[in-house]
Amino acid sequence: MTLLSPANRRLLSLRRHVSRTAGPLLALALLGAAVTAPTQAHADTTFSAKVDFGTATTTPVSGYALDYGQSYGARTGPNQGTGLTYGWIGLTGTAPLDLTGNGRDRGAAEPDRLLATFVHMQLPASSQGVKTPGRWEMAVPDGTYTVTVAVGDATSVDSAHAIQVENQNAVDGFVPTSTAKYRISTVHPTVSDGRLTVSPLGGTNTKIAYVTVAPLTDAATHPEVRTVTPANTATGAAPTGSVVADLRLIGSGVDTATLTPSTVTLTESATGAAVPARVLTSGGGDVINLSPTAGLKPNTRYRFAVTSGVRDLAGHTFTPWSSVFTTGAGSGGGTVAFDKVATAATGRSFASVVKGPDGKLYASTLDGYILRYAIAADGTLGAAETISTVRTDAAARGLPGAPDRTVIGMAFDPASTAANPILWITSNTMYAGGTPNEPDWSSSIARLTGPNLATYTEVVSHLPRSVKDHETNSLAFGPDGALYVTQGANNAMGAPDPTWGNRPEHLLNAAVLRLDPAKLPASGALDVRTESPGTYDPFAANAPLTLYATGIRNAYDLVWHTNGHLYTPTNGSAAGGNTPATPSPLPAACARRTDAGTAGAYTGPAVPAITSNPVAETDYVFDVKKNRYYGHPDPARCEWVLAGGNPTAGATPFEVTAYPVGTLPDRNLDAAGMYDAGLHASADGVVEYRGSAFGGALKGKLLVVRYSNGQDIEVFGVDAQGGLSAPTTGVTGFTGFQQPLDIAEDTSKGNLYVTEQGASRITLLRPR
């Protein structure tokens, strides 16, 4: 991760996802006009081509057009095909490049004429011809293709061939021998800019013999990988990281049962040795995450592959994918280091952890149990005491999916004592995977009381619920005595989409909510359903549950820092989501929108809808401020702009390039409070480190758990004004987890406890 200077503490997401040939999107002609972002062209096409590479005097094999190194352009000469445009450009940029001196013909040394002729893509300096390496391109209709490419040489084995086709790897590090002189490979790239690109990046003296291009006519029936992190041919990848594939779905999410060591693989490129790993997806089923069970080797090249054995929940097979990347040297932990220690907390789907007023560690599970552990002097945990109160209540009331419930939020009331604990929790229907259809308005907040927390009292009912795992998440008591709650979104990017069951956002979705316990009814639960048959209004005078801050898509955890700031790591969306358009006229409800520092009703900006946004959001850490907006649209609140919009032709923080240039961010966006936690990080659990270990070097910093890409703990510095520095990673003891989800500190010793979903355990981290 690139670290910015202290003067630029906010991490600016300046990625420009712009195609090579596409011009700027047209400006809005009408208020609320929709923008369909560039995406896969599923329509069948009859376009196909075959190209034989050789010299200017080569007679191509029948049915093939000849390329002998001409610069990119329309081909009109003999043996050039009919109506084709192809040729060579530089290894970077799009300027045409003439490589006509790089063709070779080995004649009788190779009887197969398709393999006997080739063009040097990277000619060594000692050879005759044009030395400049180049890429080959062909103009094609946008869509998904089957591309077959051959490399090799009949008379020389002086190459390490590499071929990249679009953003996929076809050949990597193929070093021929006297008995294996050629490598032929087939990939299935998607073209979205009208030009199929074949590159030798990563190779040495790569020699291309032929290429065939044919449409994948049934592409519309296959989900596929859109992009990967690390990207194809990336260098310097963290040895402690994961590989995350961003998916282009055709409806339902990926079927976790098909994610196996044989369908999703990571191998050492040079040896083919398989890397032991776990493969999983997100709660939305919209990514594939391969996580090595041990760290990768430094300075080593790896090949990642997804086969057609992976399917979505509807049974559609994935289009195969492959890519390569090279790890860096890794980073040391400096003076801060922790030792991992196994504990007795194993065999459960642990969700959250918190230390209680009795000095014991409490852990919730995804199926509704709460486990209590005595903490020994060395930080290890004793035998579990199982508290089944939530499950017992669910069964008694016949709740959907009972007795299973997912408990994520746990916060002990400030009035709690060891003898009289009061534990506030969030309770949700449990999403166990498979076809997503969790009931809306089915989440709640409850209190558990009594010496063994055996008394269940529901205090807030009918909170929103997505069809999958966006739900009512964590709780934290603020310095004002109110309870703050992270409420997940119902969809990907603010408008209904099929991956998330076409469920719209409601008034309380995608927000940090504030609950004033003093205003709760004397008996019975507060019903906060905001739509018929519910009538709850969070804007009403003396409303117990209100909107504290909005646009917070799916914040798993939150923490009130000792500096008085509220921080919450938040999951951004995978690609493919839809955003809403500003309607005309504006709804009457816009008159009551509360904006910090802005008087009067909402009046703009006008923004178009985006259908299937091709760019994934990063994950965030927000410095949350009252009545501010953090980028996830919710039409029920008159919030339509995703992230930072696209205000200028230049790069701007957290921009959305699928919007037309000139699309302004929401006027209430708190850009200064938005920090980048990493693409596909799944930034979840968070604590402020309070311990004095390491001479206080870690004291006051934010520790953020990354469940997905990274599977580690990031460390954010906090300045005197509450601003966050760029995160650091690679701290000894903070890497190599198996899907870590939450974190808690025993402040008396500075020990940390991390829940690992992938290993069904809680791991102790002891400062050295």
C-alpha positions in Angstrom: 0.0 0.0 0.0 1.3 3.4 -0.9 1.7 5.8 2.1 1.0 9.5 1.6 2.9 12.3 3.1 1.8 13.7 6.5 0.4 16.7 4.7 -2.0 14.3 3.0 -3.2 12.2 5.9 -6.4 11.3 4.2 -5.9 8.4 1.8 -7.2 9.5 -1.6 -8.6 6.9 -3.9 -7.3 8.2 -7.1 -7.8 5.2 -9.4 -8.9 6.2 -12.9 -10.7 3.3 -14.5 -10.9 4.7 -18.0 -10.8 2.6 -21.2 -8.2 3.4 -23.8 -10.6 4.5 -26.5 -13.9 5.4 -24.8 -14.6 9.1 -24.7 -16.2 10.9 -21.8 -19.8 10.1 -21.0 -22.4 12.5 -22.4 -23.6 15.1 -20.0 -27.1 14.8 -18.6 -29.8 15.9 -21.0 -32.6 15.4 -18.5 -32.8 15.3 -14.8 -32.5 11.7 -13.6 -31.2 10.3 -17.0 -29.7 6.9 -16.5 -26.1 5.9 -17.3 -25.4 2.3 -18.3 -21.8 1.8 -17.4 -19.5 -0.1 -19.7 -19.9 -3.8 -19.1 -19.7 -7.2 -20.7 -21.3 -7.3 -24.2 -23.3 -10.5 -24.0 -24.9 -10.3 -27.4 -23.6 -13.1 -29.8 -21.3 -11.9 -32.5 -20.1 -13.5 -35.7 -16.7 -11.8 -35.5 -13.7 -14.1 -35.6 -10.2 -13.9 -36.8 -7.0 -16.0 -37.2 -3.6 -14.4 -37.5 -0.3 -16.1 -38.5 2.8 -14.2 -37.4 5.9 -14.3 -39.7 8.0 -12.3 -42.1 6.9 -10.0 -45.0 7.5 -12.9 -47.4 5.6 -15.5 -45.4 2.6 -17.1 -47.1 0.2 -17.5 -44.2 -1.5 -20.8 -43.4 -4.8 -21.1 -45.3 -7.6 -19.2 -43.4 -5.1 -17.0 -41.5 -4.2 -13.4 -42.0 -0.6 -12.4 -42.0 1.1 -10.1 -39.4 4.8 -9.5 -39.9 5.2 -6.7 -37.4 3.2 -3.8 -39.0 2.2 -1.0 -36.8 -1.5 -1.0 -35.7 -3.9 0.1 -38.4 -6.5 -1.1 -41.0 -5.0 -3.9 -43.1 -5.5 -3.7 -46.8 -2.6 -5.6 -48.4 -2.4 -9.2 -49.7 -2.9 -11.9 -47.0 -4.1 -9.2 -44.6 -7.7 -10.5 -44.1 -10.9 -8.7 -45.1 -11.9 -5.6 -43.1 -9.5 -6.3 -40.2 -7.7 -3.7 -38.1 -4.7 -5.0 -36.2 -1.0 -4.5 -35.5 1.6 -3.3 -33.0 1.7 -0.6 -30.4 4.2 0.2 -27.7 4.4 -1.7 -24.4 2.9 1.3 -22.8 0.6 3.9 -24.3 -1.3 3.5 -27.6 1.1 4.9 -30.2 1.5 2.6 -33.2 4.9 0.7 -33.4 6.6 -0.8 -36.4 8.2 -4.1 -35.6 8.5 -5.3 -39.2 12.2 -6.3 -38.6 11.2 -8.8 -35.9 9.6 -11.5 -38.0 11.3 -14.9 -38.5 10.7 -18.1 -40.6 12.4 -21.3 -39.5 11.6 -23.1 -42.8 12.1 -26.8 -42.8 13.3 -26.9 -39.2 9.5 -26.9 -38.3 7.1 -28.8 -40.6 4.1 -27.1 -39.0 3.9 -23.8 -40.8 1.8 -22.2 -38.1 4.7 -22.8 -35.7 7.5 -22.3 -38.1 7.0 -18.5 -38.4 6.8 -16.0 -35.6 7.4 -12.4 -34.5 9.7 -11.4 -31.6 7.6 -9.4 -29.2 10.8 -8.6 -27.2 13.9 -8.9 -29.4 17.2 -9.1 -27.5 19.6 -6.2 -28.1 22.1 -8.6 -29.6 19.7 -9.6 -32.4 19.0 -7.9 -35.7 15.7 -6.1 -36.0 13.6 -3.6 -34.0 14.6 -3.9 -30.4 11.7 -2.1 -28.9 9.2 -4.5 -27.2 5.6 -4.1 -28.3 2.0 -5.3 -27.7 -0.3 -6.6 -30.4 -3.9 -5.4 -30.7 -6.9 -6.2 -32.9 -10.1 -4.2 -33.2 -13.0 -6.4 -32.1 -16.6 -5.8 -31.0 -16.9 -5.6 -27.3 -17.7 -9.0 -25.8 -16.2 -12.1 -24.4 -13.9 -14.2 -26.6 -12.1 -17.5 -26.8 -8.5 -16.6 -27.6 -5.8 -19.2 -28.4 -2.2 -18.1 -28.6 1.0 -20.0 -29.4 4.6 -19.2 -28.5 7.9 -20.9 -29.2 10.8 -21.3 -31.7 11.9 -24.4 -33.6 15.6 -23.6 -33.4 16.2 -21.7 -30.2 15.3 -22.2 -26.5 16.6 -18.8 -25.4 13.2 -17.5 -24.1 11.1 -17.3 -21.0 7.8 -16.7 -22.8 4.9 -14.8 -21.2 1.6 -13.8 -22.8 -1.1 -11.6 -21.2 -4.4 -11.3 -23.1 -6.3 -8.3 -21.8 -6.1 -8.6 -18.0 -5.6 -12.3 -18.0 -2.5 -14.5 -18.2 -2.2 -17.1 -21.0 1.4 -18.1 -20.8 3.8 -17.4 -17.9 7.5 -18.1 -17.7 7.5 -20.9 -20.3 11.1 -21.9 -20.9 11.2 -24.3 -23.8 13.4 -27.4 -24.0 14.7 -29.4 -27.0 11.6 -31.7 -26.7 9.0 -29.1 -25.7 9.6 -26.0 -27.8 6.0 -24.6 -27.9 3.3 -23.6 -25.6 -0.3 -23.2 -26.8 -2.9 -21.7 -24.4 -6.5 -20.6 -24.4 -8.1 -17.9 -22.3 -11.5 -16.2 -22.3 -11.0 -12.4 -21.9 -13.8 -9.8 -22.0 -13.1 -6.7 -24.2 -14.8 -3.5 -23.2 -12.8 -0.9 -25.2 -13.0 -2.3 -28.8 -9.4 -3.6 -28.9 -8.1 -7.0 -27.9 -4.6 -6.6 -26.4 -1.9 -9.3 -26.3 1.2 -8.4 -24.3 4.5 -10.1 -23.5 4.8 -8.3 -20.1 6.7 -10.5 -17.7 8.5 -12.4 -20.4 12.0 -12.5 -21.9 12.3 -12.7 -25.7 8.7 -13.8 -26.1 8.0 -15.1 -29.7 4.4 -15.2 -30.8 3.5 -17.7 -33.6 -0.3 -17.4 -34.0 -3.5 -16.2 -32.4 -7.1 -17.1 -33.0 -10.1 -15.1 -31.8 -13.6 -16.5 -31.6 -16.7 -15.3 -29.8 -17.8 -17.1 -26.6 -21.3 -17.2 -27.9 -22.9 -18.3 -24.6 -21.1 -15.7 -22.4 -24.5 -14.4 -21.2 -25.1 -17.7 -19.3 -21.7 -17.6 -17.5 -20.6 -15.5 -14.6 -17.0 -14.5 -14.7 -14.1 -12.9 -12.9 -14.0 -9.2 -13.6 -10.7 -8.2 -12.0 -8.3 -9.6 -9.4 -6.3 -8.2 -6.5 -3.3 -8.4 -6.9 -3.8 -7.5 -10.5 -2.5 -9.6 -13.3 1.3 -9.1 -13.6 1.4 -7.1 -10.3 4.7 -6.9 -8.5 5.5 -6.3 -4.9 2.4 -8.1 -3.6 2.3 -8.6 0.2 3.5 -12.2 1.1 0.9 -12.1 3.9 -2.0 -11.2 1.6 -4.9 -13.0 -0.1 -6.0 -13.1 -3.7 -9.5 -11.6 -4.2 -11.4 -11.9 -7.4 -14.1 -9.3 -8.2 -17.0 -11.1 -10.0 -19.4 -10.2 -12.8 -22.5 -12.0 -11.9 -25.6 -12.8 -14.0 -28.0 -13.0 -11.0 -27.2 -15.0 -7.9 -23.9 -15.0 -6.0 -21.3 -17.7 -6.1 -22.1 -21.1 -4.6 -19.7 -21.6 -1.7 -19.9 -25.4 -2.1 -18.1 -25.2 -5.4 -15.1 -23.2 -4.0 -12.6 -26.0 -3.5 -8.9 -26.5 -3.8 -9.4 -27.9 -7.2 -11.6 -25.2 -8.7 -9.8 -22.2 -7.3 -6.0 -22.6 -7.2 -2.8 -20.8 -6.5 0.5 -22.3 -7.6 4.1 -21.3 -7.8 4.6 -20.2 -11.4 8.1 -21.7 -11.7 7.5 -25.1 -10.1 3.7 -25.6 -10.3 3.7 -26.4 -6.6 0.2 -25.9 -5.1 -0.2 -23.4 -2.3 -2.4 -24.7 0.6 -5.2 -22.2 1.0 -8.8 -21.6 2.0 -11.3 -20.4 -0.6 -14.4 -18.4 0.4 -16.7 -15.7 -0.7 -18.2 -12.6 0.9 -21.6 -12.5 2.5 -22.9 -11.0 -0.8 -21.4 -13.9 -2.8 -19.8 -11.3 -5.1 -16.1 -12.1 -4.7 -13.8 -15.1 -4.5 -11.2 -15.0 -1.8 -8.2 -17.4 -1.8 -6.3 -17.2 1.5 -3.1 -19.1 1.9 -3.0 -21.0 5.1 0.6 -19.8 5.6 2.5 -16.8 4.2 3.6 -16.8 0.6 7.3 -16.8 -0.2 8.9 -13.4 -0.8 10.0 -12.4 -4.3 8.2 -15.3 -5.9 5.8 -15.4 -8.8 2.4 -17.1 -8.4 -0.4 -18.1 -10.8 -4.0 -17.8 -9.7 -6.8 -19.7 -11.5 -10.6 -20.1 -11.4 -12.0 -23.0 -13.3 -15.4 -23.8 -14.7 -15.9 -26.0 -11.7 -17.0 -22.9 -9.8 -20.8 -22.2 -10.2 -23.3 -19.6 -9.0 -26.3 -20.5 -6.8 -28.4 -21.1 -9.9 -25.9 -23.6 -11.3 -24.2 -21.5 -14.0 -20.6 -22.3 -14.5 -17.9 -19.6 -14.4 -15.9 -18.7 -17.4 -12.3 -19.8 -16.6 -9.7 -17.2 -15.5 -6.0 -17.1 -14.8 -3.6 -14.4 -13.7 -0.1 -14.0 -12.2 1.6 -11.8 -9.7 4.9 -11.5 -7.9 5.4 -11.0 -4.1 7.7 -8.4 -2.6 10.2 -8.8 0.1 7.6 -8.2 2.8 7.9 -5.8 5.7 9.1 -6.1 9.2 7.2 -5.3 12.3 9.6 -2.7 13.8 9.6 -2.4 17.6 6.0 -3.6 17.9 5.5 -7.3 17.9 2.9 -9.8 19.3 3.0 -13.5 19.8 0.1 -15.6 18.7 -1.2 -18.0 21.3 -3.8 -20.7 20.9 -6.8 -20.6 23.3 -9.5 -23.0 24.5 -12.0 -21.0 22.4 -12.5 -23.2 19.4 -15.1 -25.0 17.3 -17.6 -22.1 17.1 -18.5 -19.5 14.4 -17.3 -16.6 16.6 -18.6 -13.2 15.5 -17.7 -10.6 18.2 -15.7 -10.4 21.4 -15.8 -8.0 24.3 -14.4 -8.0 27.9 -17.1 -7.8 30.6 -17.2 -5.9 33.9 -16.4 -9.2 35.6 -13.0 -9.4 33.9 -14.2 -12.3 31.6 -14.2 -12.5 27.8 -17.6 -12.7 26.1 -17.9 -14.0 22.5 -21.0 -14.1 20.4 -21.6 -16.5 17.5 -23.3 -16.4 14.2 -25.9 -18.9 15.4 -26.9 -17.1 18.6 -24.8 -18.4 21.4 -22.8 -16.2 23.8 -19.7 -17.9 25.3 -18.1 -16.6 28.5 -14.4 -17.4 29.3 -12.3 -16.7 32.4 -9.0 -15.0 31.5 -6.0 -16.6 33.1 -3.0 -14.6 34.3 -1.1 -15.4 31.0 -4.1 -14.3 28.9 -5.2 -17.7 27.9 -8.9 -18.6 28.2 -10.6 -21.1 30.5 -13.4 -23.5 29.7 -16.5 -21.9 28.0 -19.7 -21.1 29.8 -22.5 -21.3 27.2 -25.3 -18.8 27.4 -28.2 -19.8 25.2 -30.6 -17.0 26.2 -31.0 -15.6 22.7 -31.7 -19.0 21.1 -34.1 -19.9 23.9 -36.1 -16.6 23.3 -36.1 -17.1 19.5 -37.5 -20.6 19.9 -40.1 -19.5 22.4 -41.4 -16.8 20.2 -41.2 -18.8 17.0 -38.9 -16.3 15.2 -37.8 -17.1 11.6 -35.0 -19.6 11.5 -35.3 -20.2 15.3 -33.5 -21.1 17.4 -30.6 -19.8 15.3 -30.0 -16.0 15.5 -26.9 -14.0 14.6 -25.5 -11.9 17.4 -23.0 -9.3 16.3 -23.3 -6.3 18.5 -22.4 -6.6 22.2 -22.0 -3.7 24.6 -22.1 -3.7 28.3 -24.2 -1.0 29.8 -22.1 1.7 31.7 -24.2 0.8 34.8 -23.1 -2.9 34.6 -21.2 -4.5 37.5 -19.7 -7.9 38.0 -22.7 -8.9 40.1 -25.3 -7.2 37.9 -24.2 -7.3 34.2 -26.4 -5.6 31.6 -25.5 -6.7 28.1 -27.0 -5.0 25.0 -27.0 -7.0 21.8 -28.2 -7.0 18.3 -30.1 -10.0 17.1 -30.7 -11.0 13.4 -32.0 -13.9 11.4 -29.1 -16.1 10.6 -27.9 -16.2 6.9 -26.3 -19.5 6.5 -25.6 -19.2 2.8 -27.5 -20.7 -0.2 -30.4 -18.9 -1.8 -30.6 -15.5 -0.1 -34.1 -14.7 1.3 -33.8 -13.4 4.8 -37.0 -11.5 5.9 -36.9 -7.8 5.9 -37.6 -5.8 9.2 -36.5 -8.9 11.2 -33.5 -7.4 13.2 -33.7 -6.2 16.8 -31.9 -4.8 19.8 -32.2 -6.5 23.2 -30.9 -6.5 26.7 -29.6 -9.6 28.6 -29.7 -9.2 32.3 -29.2 -11.3 35.5 -26.1 -13.0 36.8 -26.0 -15.5 33.9 -27.6 -13.1 31.4 -30.6 -15.4 31.4 -33.3 -12.7 31.0 -34.0 -11.5 27.5 -35.8 -8.2 26.9 -36.3 -6.9 23.4 -36.1 -3.1 23.4 -36.1 -2.3 19.6 -37.9 -4.3 17.0 -38.4 -4.3 13.2 -35.0 -2.9 12.1 -34.3 -3.4 8.4 -32.6 -6.6 7.1 -31.0 -7.4 3.8 -31.6 -10.7 2.1 -28.0 -11.8 3.0 -25.6 -10.6 5.7 -26.1 -6.9 5.8 -27.9 -6.6 9.1 -27.9 -4.7 12.4 -24.3 -5.0 13.4 -22.4 -3.6 16.3 -23.1 -1.4 19.3 -21.1 1.1 21.4 -22.1 3.4 24.2 -21.0 7.0 23.5 -19.7 9.6 26.0 -23.2 11.0 26.1 -24.6 7.7 27.5 -26.5 6.9 24.2 -26.1 3.6 22.4 -24.7 3.9 18.8 -25.6 1.2 16.3 -24.3 0.3 12.8 -27.1 -0.6 10.5 -26.2 -2.3 7.2 -27.5 -1.5 3.7 -30.0 -3.6 1.8 -28.1 -3.6 -1.5 -24.8 -3.0 -3.2 -24.8 0.7 -4.2 -28.1 2.3 -3.2 -30.5 1.0 -5.8 -32.1 -2.5 -5.9 -30.1 -5.1 -7.7 -30.6 -8.9 -8.3 -27.6 -10.0 -6.3 -29.2 -8.5 -3.2 -32.7 -9.7 -4.0 -33.8 -6.3 -5.5 -34.5 -5.1 -2.0 -34.6 -1.2 -1.7 -33.0 0.9 1.0 -35.3 2.0 3.9 -35.0 5.1 6.0 -32.8 3.5 8.6 -30.5 1.6 6.3 -26.8 2.3 5.8 -26.3 4.5 8.8 -25.0 4.9 12.3 -28.1 5.1 14.5 -28.3 6.7 17.9 -30.6 5.1 20.6 -31.4 7.1 23.7 -32.2 4.5 26.4 -34.0 7.1 28.5 -36.6 7.6 25.8 -37.5 3.9 25.4 -41.1 2.9 26.3 -41.6 1.7 29.9 -42.7 -1.7 28.6 -42.5 -3.5 25.3 -40.2 -3.0 22.4 -39.9 0.2 20.4 -41.2 -0.7 16.9 -39.0 1.2 14.4 -40.5 -0.1 11.1 -40.6 3.1 9.0 -42.9 1.8 6.2 -46.4 0.4 6.1 -47.7 -1.1 8.3 -45.1 0.6 10.4 -45.2 4.4 11.2 -41.9 5.1 13.0 -40.4 8.5 12.3 -36.8 9.1 13.4 -37.2 12.8 12.7 -40.0 13.2 15.2 -39.5 15.2 18.3 -38.2 13.1 21.2 -37.7 10.0 18.9 -35.7 7.4 20.9 -33.9 6.1 17.8 -32.5 8.7 15.4 -30.1 8.9 12.4 -26.7 10.0 13.7 -24.8 9.8 10.4 -25.8 8.3 7.0 -24.4 6.8 3.8 -22.4 4.2 5.9 -22.9 1.1 3.7 -22.1 -1.9 5.9 -20.1 -1.0 9.0 -19.4 -4.1 11.1 -17.9 -2.4 14.1 -17.5 1.0 15.7 -15.4 2.6 18.5 -15.6 5.8 20.5 -11.9 6.9 20.8 -10.6 8.6 23.9 -10.2 11.7 21.8 -14.0 11.9 21.5 -14.2 10.8 17.8 -16.4 7.9 16.6 -14.6 5.7 14.0 -16.2 2.9 12.0 -14.6 0.6 9.4 -17.1 0.1 6.5 -17.3 -2.4 3.7 -17.6 -0.9 0.2 -19.4 -2.7 -2.6 -18.0 -5.1 -5.1 -18.5 -4.1 -8.7 -21.9 -4.6 -10.5 -24.1 -2.6 -8.2 -26.8 -0.1 -9.3 -27.1 3.5 -8.1 -30.3 5.6 -8.0 -31.1 8.7 -10.0 -32.4 12.0 -8.7 -36.1 12.1 -9.5 -38.0 15.1 -10.8 -39.8 16.6 -9.0 -38.0 15.9 -5.8 -40.0 14.1 -3.1 -41.6 16.2 -0.4 -39.6 14.4 2.2 -36.4 16.2 0.9 -37.6 19.2 2.8 -36.8 17.6 6.2 -33.3 16.3 5.3 -30.9 17.3 8.0 -27.5 18.5 6.7 -24.7 19.7 8.9 -24.0 23.4 8.2 -26.6 23.6 5.3 -29.9 25.3 5.9 -33.1 24.6 3.9 -34.4 21.7 2.0 -32.3 19.5 -0.3 -32.2 20.9 -3.8 -29.4 18.9 -5.5 -27.1 17.9 -7.1 -28.9 16.2 -9.9 -27.4 12.8 -10.6 -28.1 10.0 -13.1 -28.5 6.3 -12.2 -25.7 3.8 -12.9 -26.6 0.3 -14.0 -24.0 -2.3 -13.2 -21.2 -0.1 -12.1 -18.0 -1.8 -13.4 -15.8 -0.5 -10.6 -15.7 -1.9 -7.1 -15.6 0.5 -4.1 -12.7 0.4 -1.7 -13.3 -0.3 1.9 -13.2 2.7 4.3 -12.6 3.8 7.9 -14.9 6.8 8.6 -14.3 9.5 11.2 -18.1 9.8 11.8 -19.6 13.2 12.5 -23.2 13.9 13.4 -25.5 14.6 10.5 -22.9 14.0 7.8 -23.0 11.7 4.7 -20.5 9.0 3.8 -21.3 8.0 0.3 -23.8 5.2 0.2 -27.0 6.4 -1.5 -30.5 6.0 0.1 -33.4 7.5 -1.9 -35.6 7.2 1.2 -33.4 10.0 2.7 -33.0 12.0 -0.5 -29.3 10.7 -0.9 -28.5 9.8 -4.5 -24.7 10.3 -5.1 -22.4 7.4 -4.7 -19.1 8.2 -2.9 -17.4 11.3 -4.3 -19.4 11.5 -7.6 -17.2 12.6 -10.6 -16.9 16.3 -10.4 -13.9 16.9 -12.7 -12.0 15.4 -15.6 -9.0 15.0 -13.3 -8.6 12.5 -10.5 -10.6 13.3 -7.3 -10.9 11.5 -4.0 -13.3 8.5 -4.0 -14.6 9.3 -7.5 -17.0 7.2 -9.4 -15.9 7.2 -13.1 -19.1 5.7 -14.4 -20.8 9.0 -13.6 -20.6 11.8 -16.3 -17.8 14.3 -15.6 -19.4 17.1 -13.7 -21.5 14.9 -11.3 -21.0 16.7 -8.0 -20.8 14.8 -4.7 -23.6 15.1 -2.2 -23.4 18.5 -0.5 -23.3 16.9 2.9 -20.4 14.5 2.1 -17.7 14.5 4.7 -14.8 13.9 2.4 -12.3 14.9 5.2 -13.6 12.0 7.3 -13.1 9.3 4.7 -10.0 7.0 4.8 -9.1 4.2 2.5 -8.8 0.8 4.2 -8.1 -1.2 1.0 -9.9 -2.7 -1.9 -11.8 -5.8 -0.9 -10.4 -5.6 2.6 -13.7 -6.3 4.4 -12.5 -4.0 7.1 -14.5 -5.2 10.2 -13.5 -5.2 13.8 -11.8 -2.2 15.4 -10.4 -1.1 18.8 -8.4 1.8 20.1 -5.2 0.2 21.6 -5.1 1.4 25.3 -2.1 -0.7 26.5 1.2 0.9 27.4 3.4 -1.9 25.8 6.3 -1.0 23.6 6.8 2.3 25.4 3.4 3.5 24.4 4.3 3.2 20.6 0.9 1.7 19.9 -1.2 3.5 22.5 -4.1 5.5 21.0 -3.8 4.0 17.5 -6.7 2.2 15.7 -6.4 -1.5 15.1 -8.6 -2.5 12.2 -9.2 -6.2 11.3 -9.3 -7.1 7.6 -11.3 -10.2 7.0 -10.8 -10.6 3.3 -7.9 -9.1 1.3 -5.0 -9.1 3.8 -6.5 -11.1 6.6 -4.6 -9.1 9.0 -4.7 -6.1 11.4 -4.0 -2.7 10.0 -2.7 0.1 12.3 -3.9 3.6 11.8 -2.2 6.5 13.5 -4.4 9.2 15.1 -3.3 12.8 15.2 -4.2 15.5 17.7 -7.2 16.6 15.6 -8.5 13.0 15.2 -7.2 12.6 11.7 -5.9 9.2 10.6 -2.5 8.5 9.1 -1.9 6.0 6.3 -2.3 2.5 7.7 0.7 0.2 8.3 0.6 -3.5 7.8 3.0 -6.4 8.4 3.3 -5.9 12.2 4.7 -9.1 13.7 1.8 -11.2 15.0 -0.8 -9.1 13.0 -0.7 -11.3 9.8 -1.6 -14.8 8.7 -5.1 -15.1 10.2 -7.9 -17.2 8.8 -10.7 -14.7 8.0 -10.4 -12.6 11.2 -13.6 -10.8 12.0 -13.4 -9.0 15.4 -10.9 -7.8 18.0 -11.0 -7.0 21.7 -8.3 -5.8 24.1 -7.7 -6.7 27.7 -6.5 -3.3 28.6 -5.0 -4.5 32.0 -2.3 -6.3 30.1 -2.5 -5.1 26.5 -3.4 -8.5 25.3 -5.6 -8.8 22.1 -8.2 -11.4 21.2 -9.1 -12.0 17.6 -12.0 -14.1 16.3 -11.1 -16.2 13.2 -14.1 -17.3 11.2 -12.0 -19.5 8.9 -10.5 -21.4 11.8 -13.5 -21.3 14.2 -11.3 -20.0 17.0 -10.3 -17.1 19.1 -6.6 -16.3 19.1 -4.7 -14.5 21.8 -2.1 -11.9 20.8 0.4 -11.2 23.6 2.8 -8.2 23.3 6.4 -9.2 23.4 
